[in-house]
Structures are given as structure tokens and as C-alpha cells.
Amino acid sequence: MFFRNLTLFRFSEPVAADLERLDEVLPEHRLRPVGPMEMSTRGFVSPLGRNEEGLTHVVGRNTMVTVGSEDKLLPSSVVNDELANRVQKIAEEEGRKVSGRERKKIKDDVMNELLPRAFVRSSRMRAYADRKNGWLVLDTSSRKSAENTLSQIREALGSFPAVPLAPEESPRILMTHWVASGELPAGLSLGDECELRDPATASGAIARCRRQDLDTDEIREHLRTGKQVFQLGLLFDDRISFVLGEDLILRKIKFTDVVLDEQADSPESAAAEMDANFALMALEYERLLGKLEEWFKLPRPE
């Protein structure tokens, strides 16, 4: 259940108190099956699994929620092919061209016929709120998916003014300094992956390195020619490896054996196992995000 990517938002202490209402409001926003004539539905599901009722899971000062979605799979190519077939049939049988208005009506008819038969794809997005430190942590590297989940929480609560990160230190400049100088904060070391770009133009040169020593003259030469670090592989306290982007999204997160060895042996139940893993994950991320806040000067809203 460990989150493998982190997109982050911040919220204030007064907002943290309002999260206590989640248990009350989420049942009215539970995920329902997508209807025959709907393209999609969104809503909350249990973080504990499909057969569980509770829509929140709380460990300490951390509250986990899961937003589920059901989406109809109806590719536009399928609709357009059927539309073209019907337009061609009219032209052949009636000897006339189909007007734009009639074409639109035919397309609506095609959609109405195909939609109830379309396959449904289900997905889940997990998130948790660290109420003590004001972090909303989402298990995704997609900003759009994160915003959609945040919108669901806002809709349920009526208001949830969580905001994107606003670093006072430029992540790109700071990460470039780390690689160029080899001077990293205590507990942080370079991984084996980076992406270097020329920031002068949108179509500037890009160099991507994987499974490579970053403390080399080759990498530093790229920096001397004007490239900057847009993504950087890092290792924190020999416990968590990740790739940090200039957007401050954490990708490809892995816990090292040092952390995994701390997992509980043979938990009594699936719920007990989830409690233990959630507590372990939240503790590790609390430490890491605290350092992220320090390195990039990430103020918590007041």
C-alpha cells in the first residue's frame, strides 16, 4: 500500500480541524455505479477495500481517503466509424448529402446506442492528509489527477483551501547547485538518474541519464554549457530513494531494506497490516517532507 509517487498540497491549521468532518460528509459522496447513459462517475470508496464500509482510515494524525472512478471506454474512432457508415448508407440509398445538423443528430444516436454497451474501467486514487503538518499527499505524479481528487474533497467538505507548493527556493537552481558542487544537505545523497535541460528555450537540448554516476565531469560539463537540473534521483538517509522534479513532484519512490525490515511480521489481520504499513509510510514521509520544507522553504498557509 506504499505510495509510489507524491503530489503535494499544503493547508493551514484551521483547515486541518475541518477535516474532522470527513466521516460525516463522505457517505453522501460515495461512488455509485456509472449509469447506462453516463460516461463516468466519481466518488469515495473505502481505503480498506471493496467490501468495507468506512470511507476514511485514520492512524494518528493522518487521515486516508480513496476516490474511485468508473469510466466508459468508448473510443472516438469507434463512434466516428459508425457515423461514417451511416452517412455513407444514406448517401447511397437516398442519393443525397447529409447536412451538418443531421450529421450531429446521427452522431448523438450512435452515442446513445453504443454507450450502454461500452466497457467500464474502474480506477482508484489514494490520498492522505497529515493534519499535524498540513500536507495533503496524493499517490500520483499527474497534476491533473491530483487536482481532480482535491476537487472531490472540496465538493464533499464544501470548502478545502489546500494550495499547491510555493517554494521560496527555486528547485531547479538548488538541484543544479547540488549536482554541480556535490554539496547536498545532511542525509541526502545523489542517486543514479537525472534530466538536464537548457532552460533558455522550450525546444532546448535535453540530456537524460539513468543508472549513471552523477558525480562526473561529463555531467558537470552539461551544467557548464548552461543546462539545469529538471529531475534528480536522490537517496534520503539511506531509507527512501526517489526522483525529484522541478515541480516538486516525487516519482519512483522506493523504500530501502532498512525500512522494509521494520514492517510488522505476520500481522493478525489485513486491517492490522494496513494500519502498520500506513503508520510506517506516514512516519517516513513526515520526516522526508519536513526536510523538503526546509530545503526549498515551503511555507505552510496560515
Secondary structure, DSSP 4 states (H G I P E B T S, - for coil): ---SSBEEEE--HHHHHHGGGHHHHGGGGB--PPPTT-SEEEEEE-TT-TT---S-EEETTEEEEEEEEEEEE--HHHHHHHHHHHHHHHHHHH--PPPHHHHHHHHHHHHHHHGGGSEEEEEEEEEEEETTTTEEEES-S-HHHHHHHHHHHHHHHS----EE---SS-HHHHHHHHHHH----TTEEEEEEEEEE-TTSTT--EEEEESS-SSSHHHHHHHHTT-EEEEEEEEETTTEEEEEETT--EEEEEE-HHHHTTSPSS-SSHHHHHHHHHHHHHHHHHHHHHHHHHHHT-PPP-
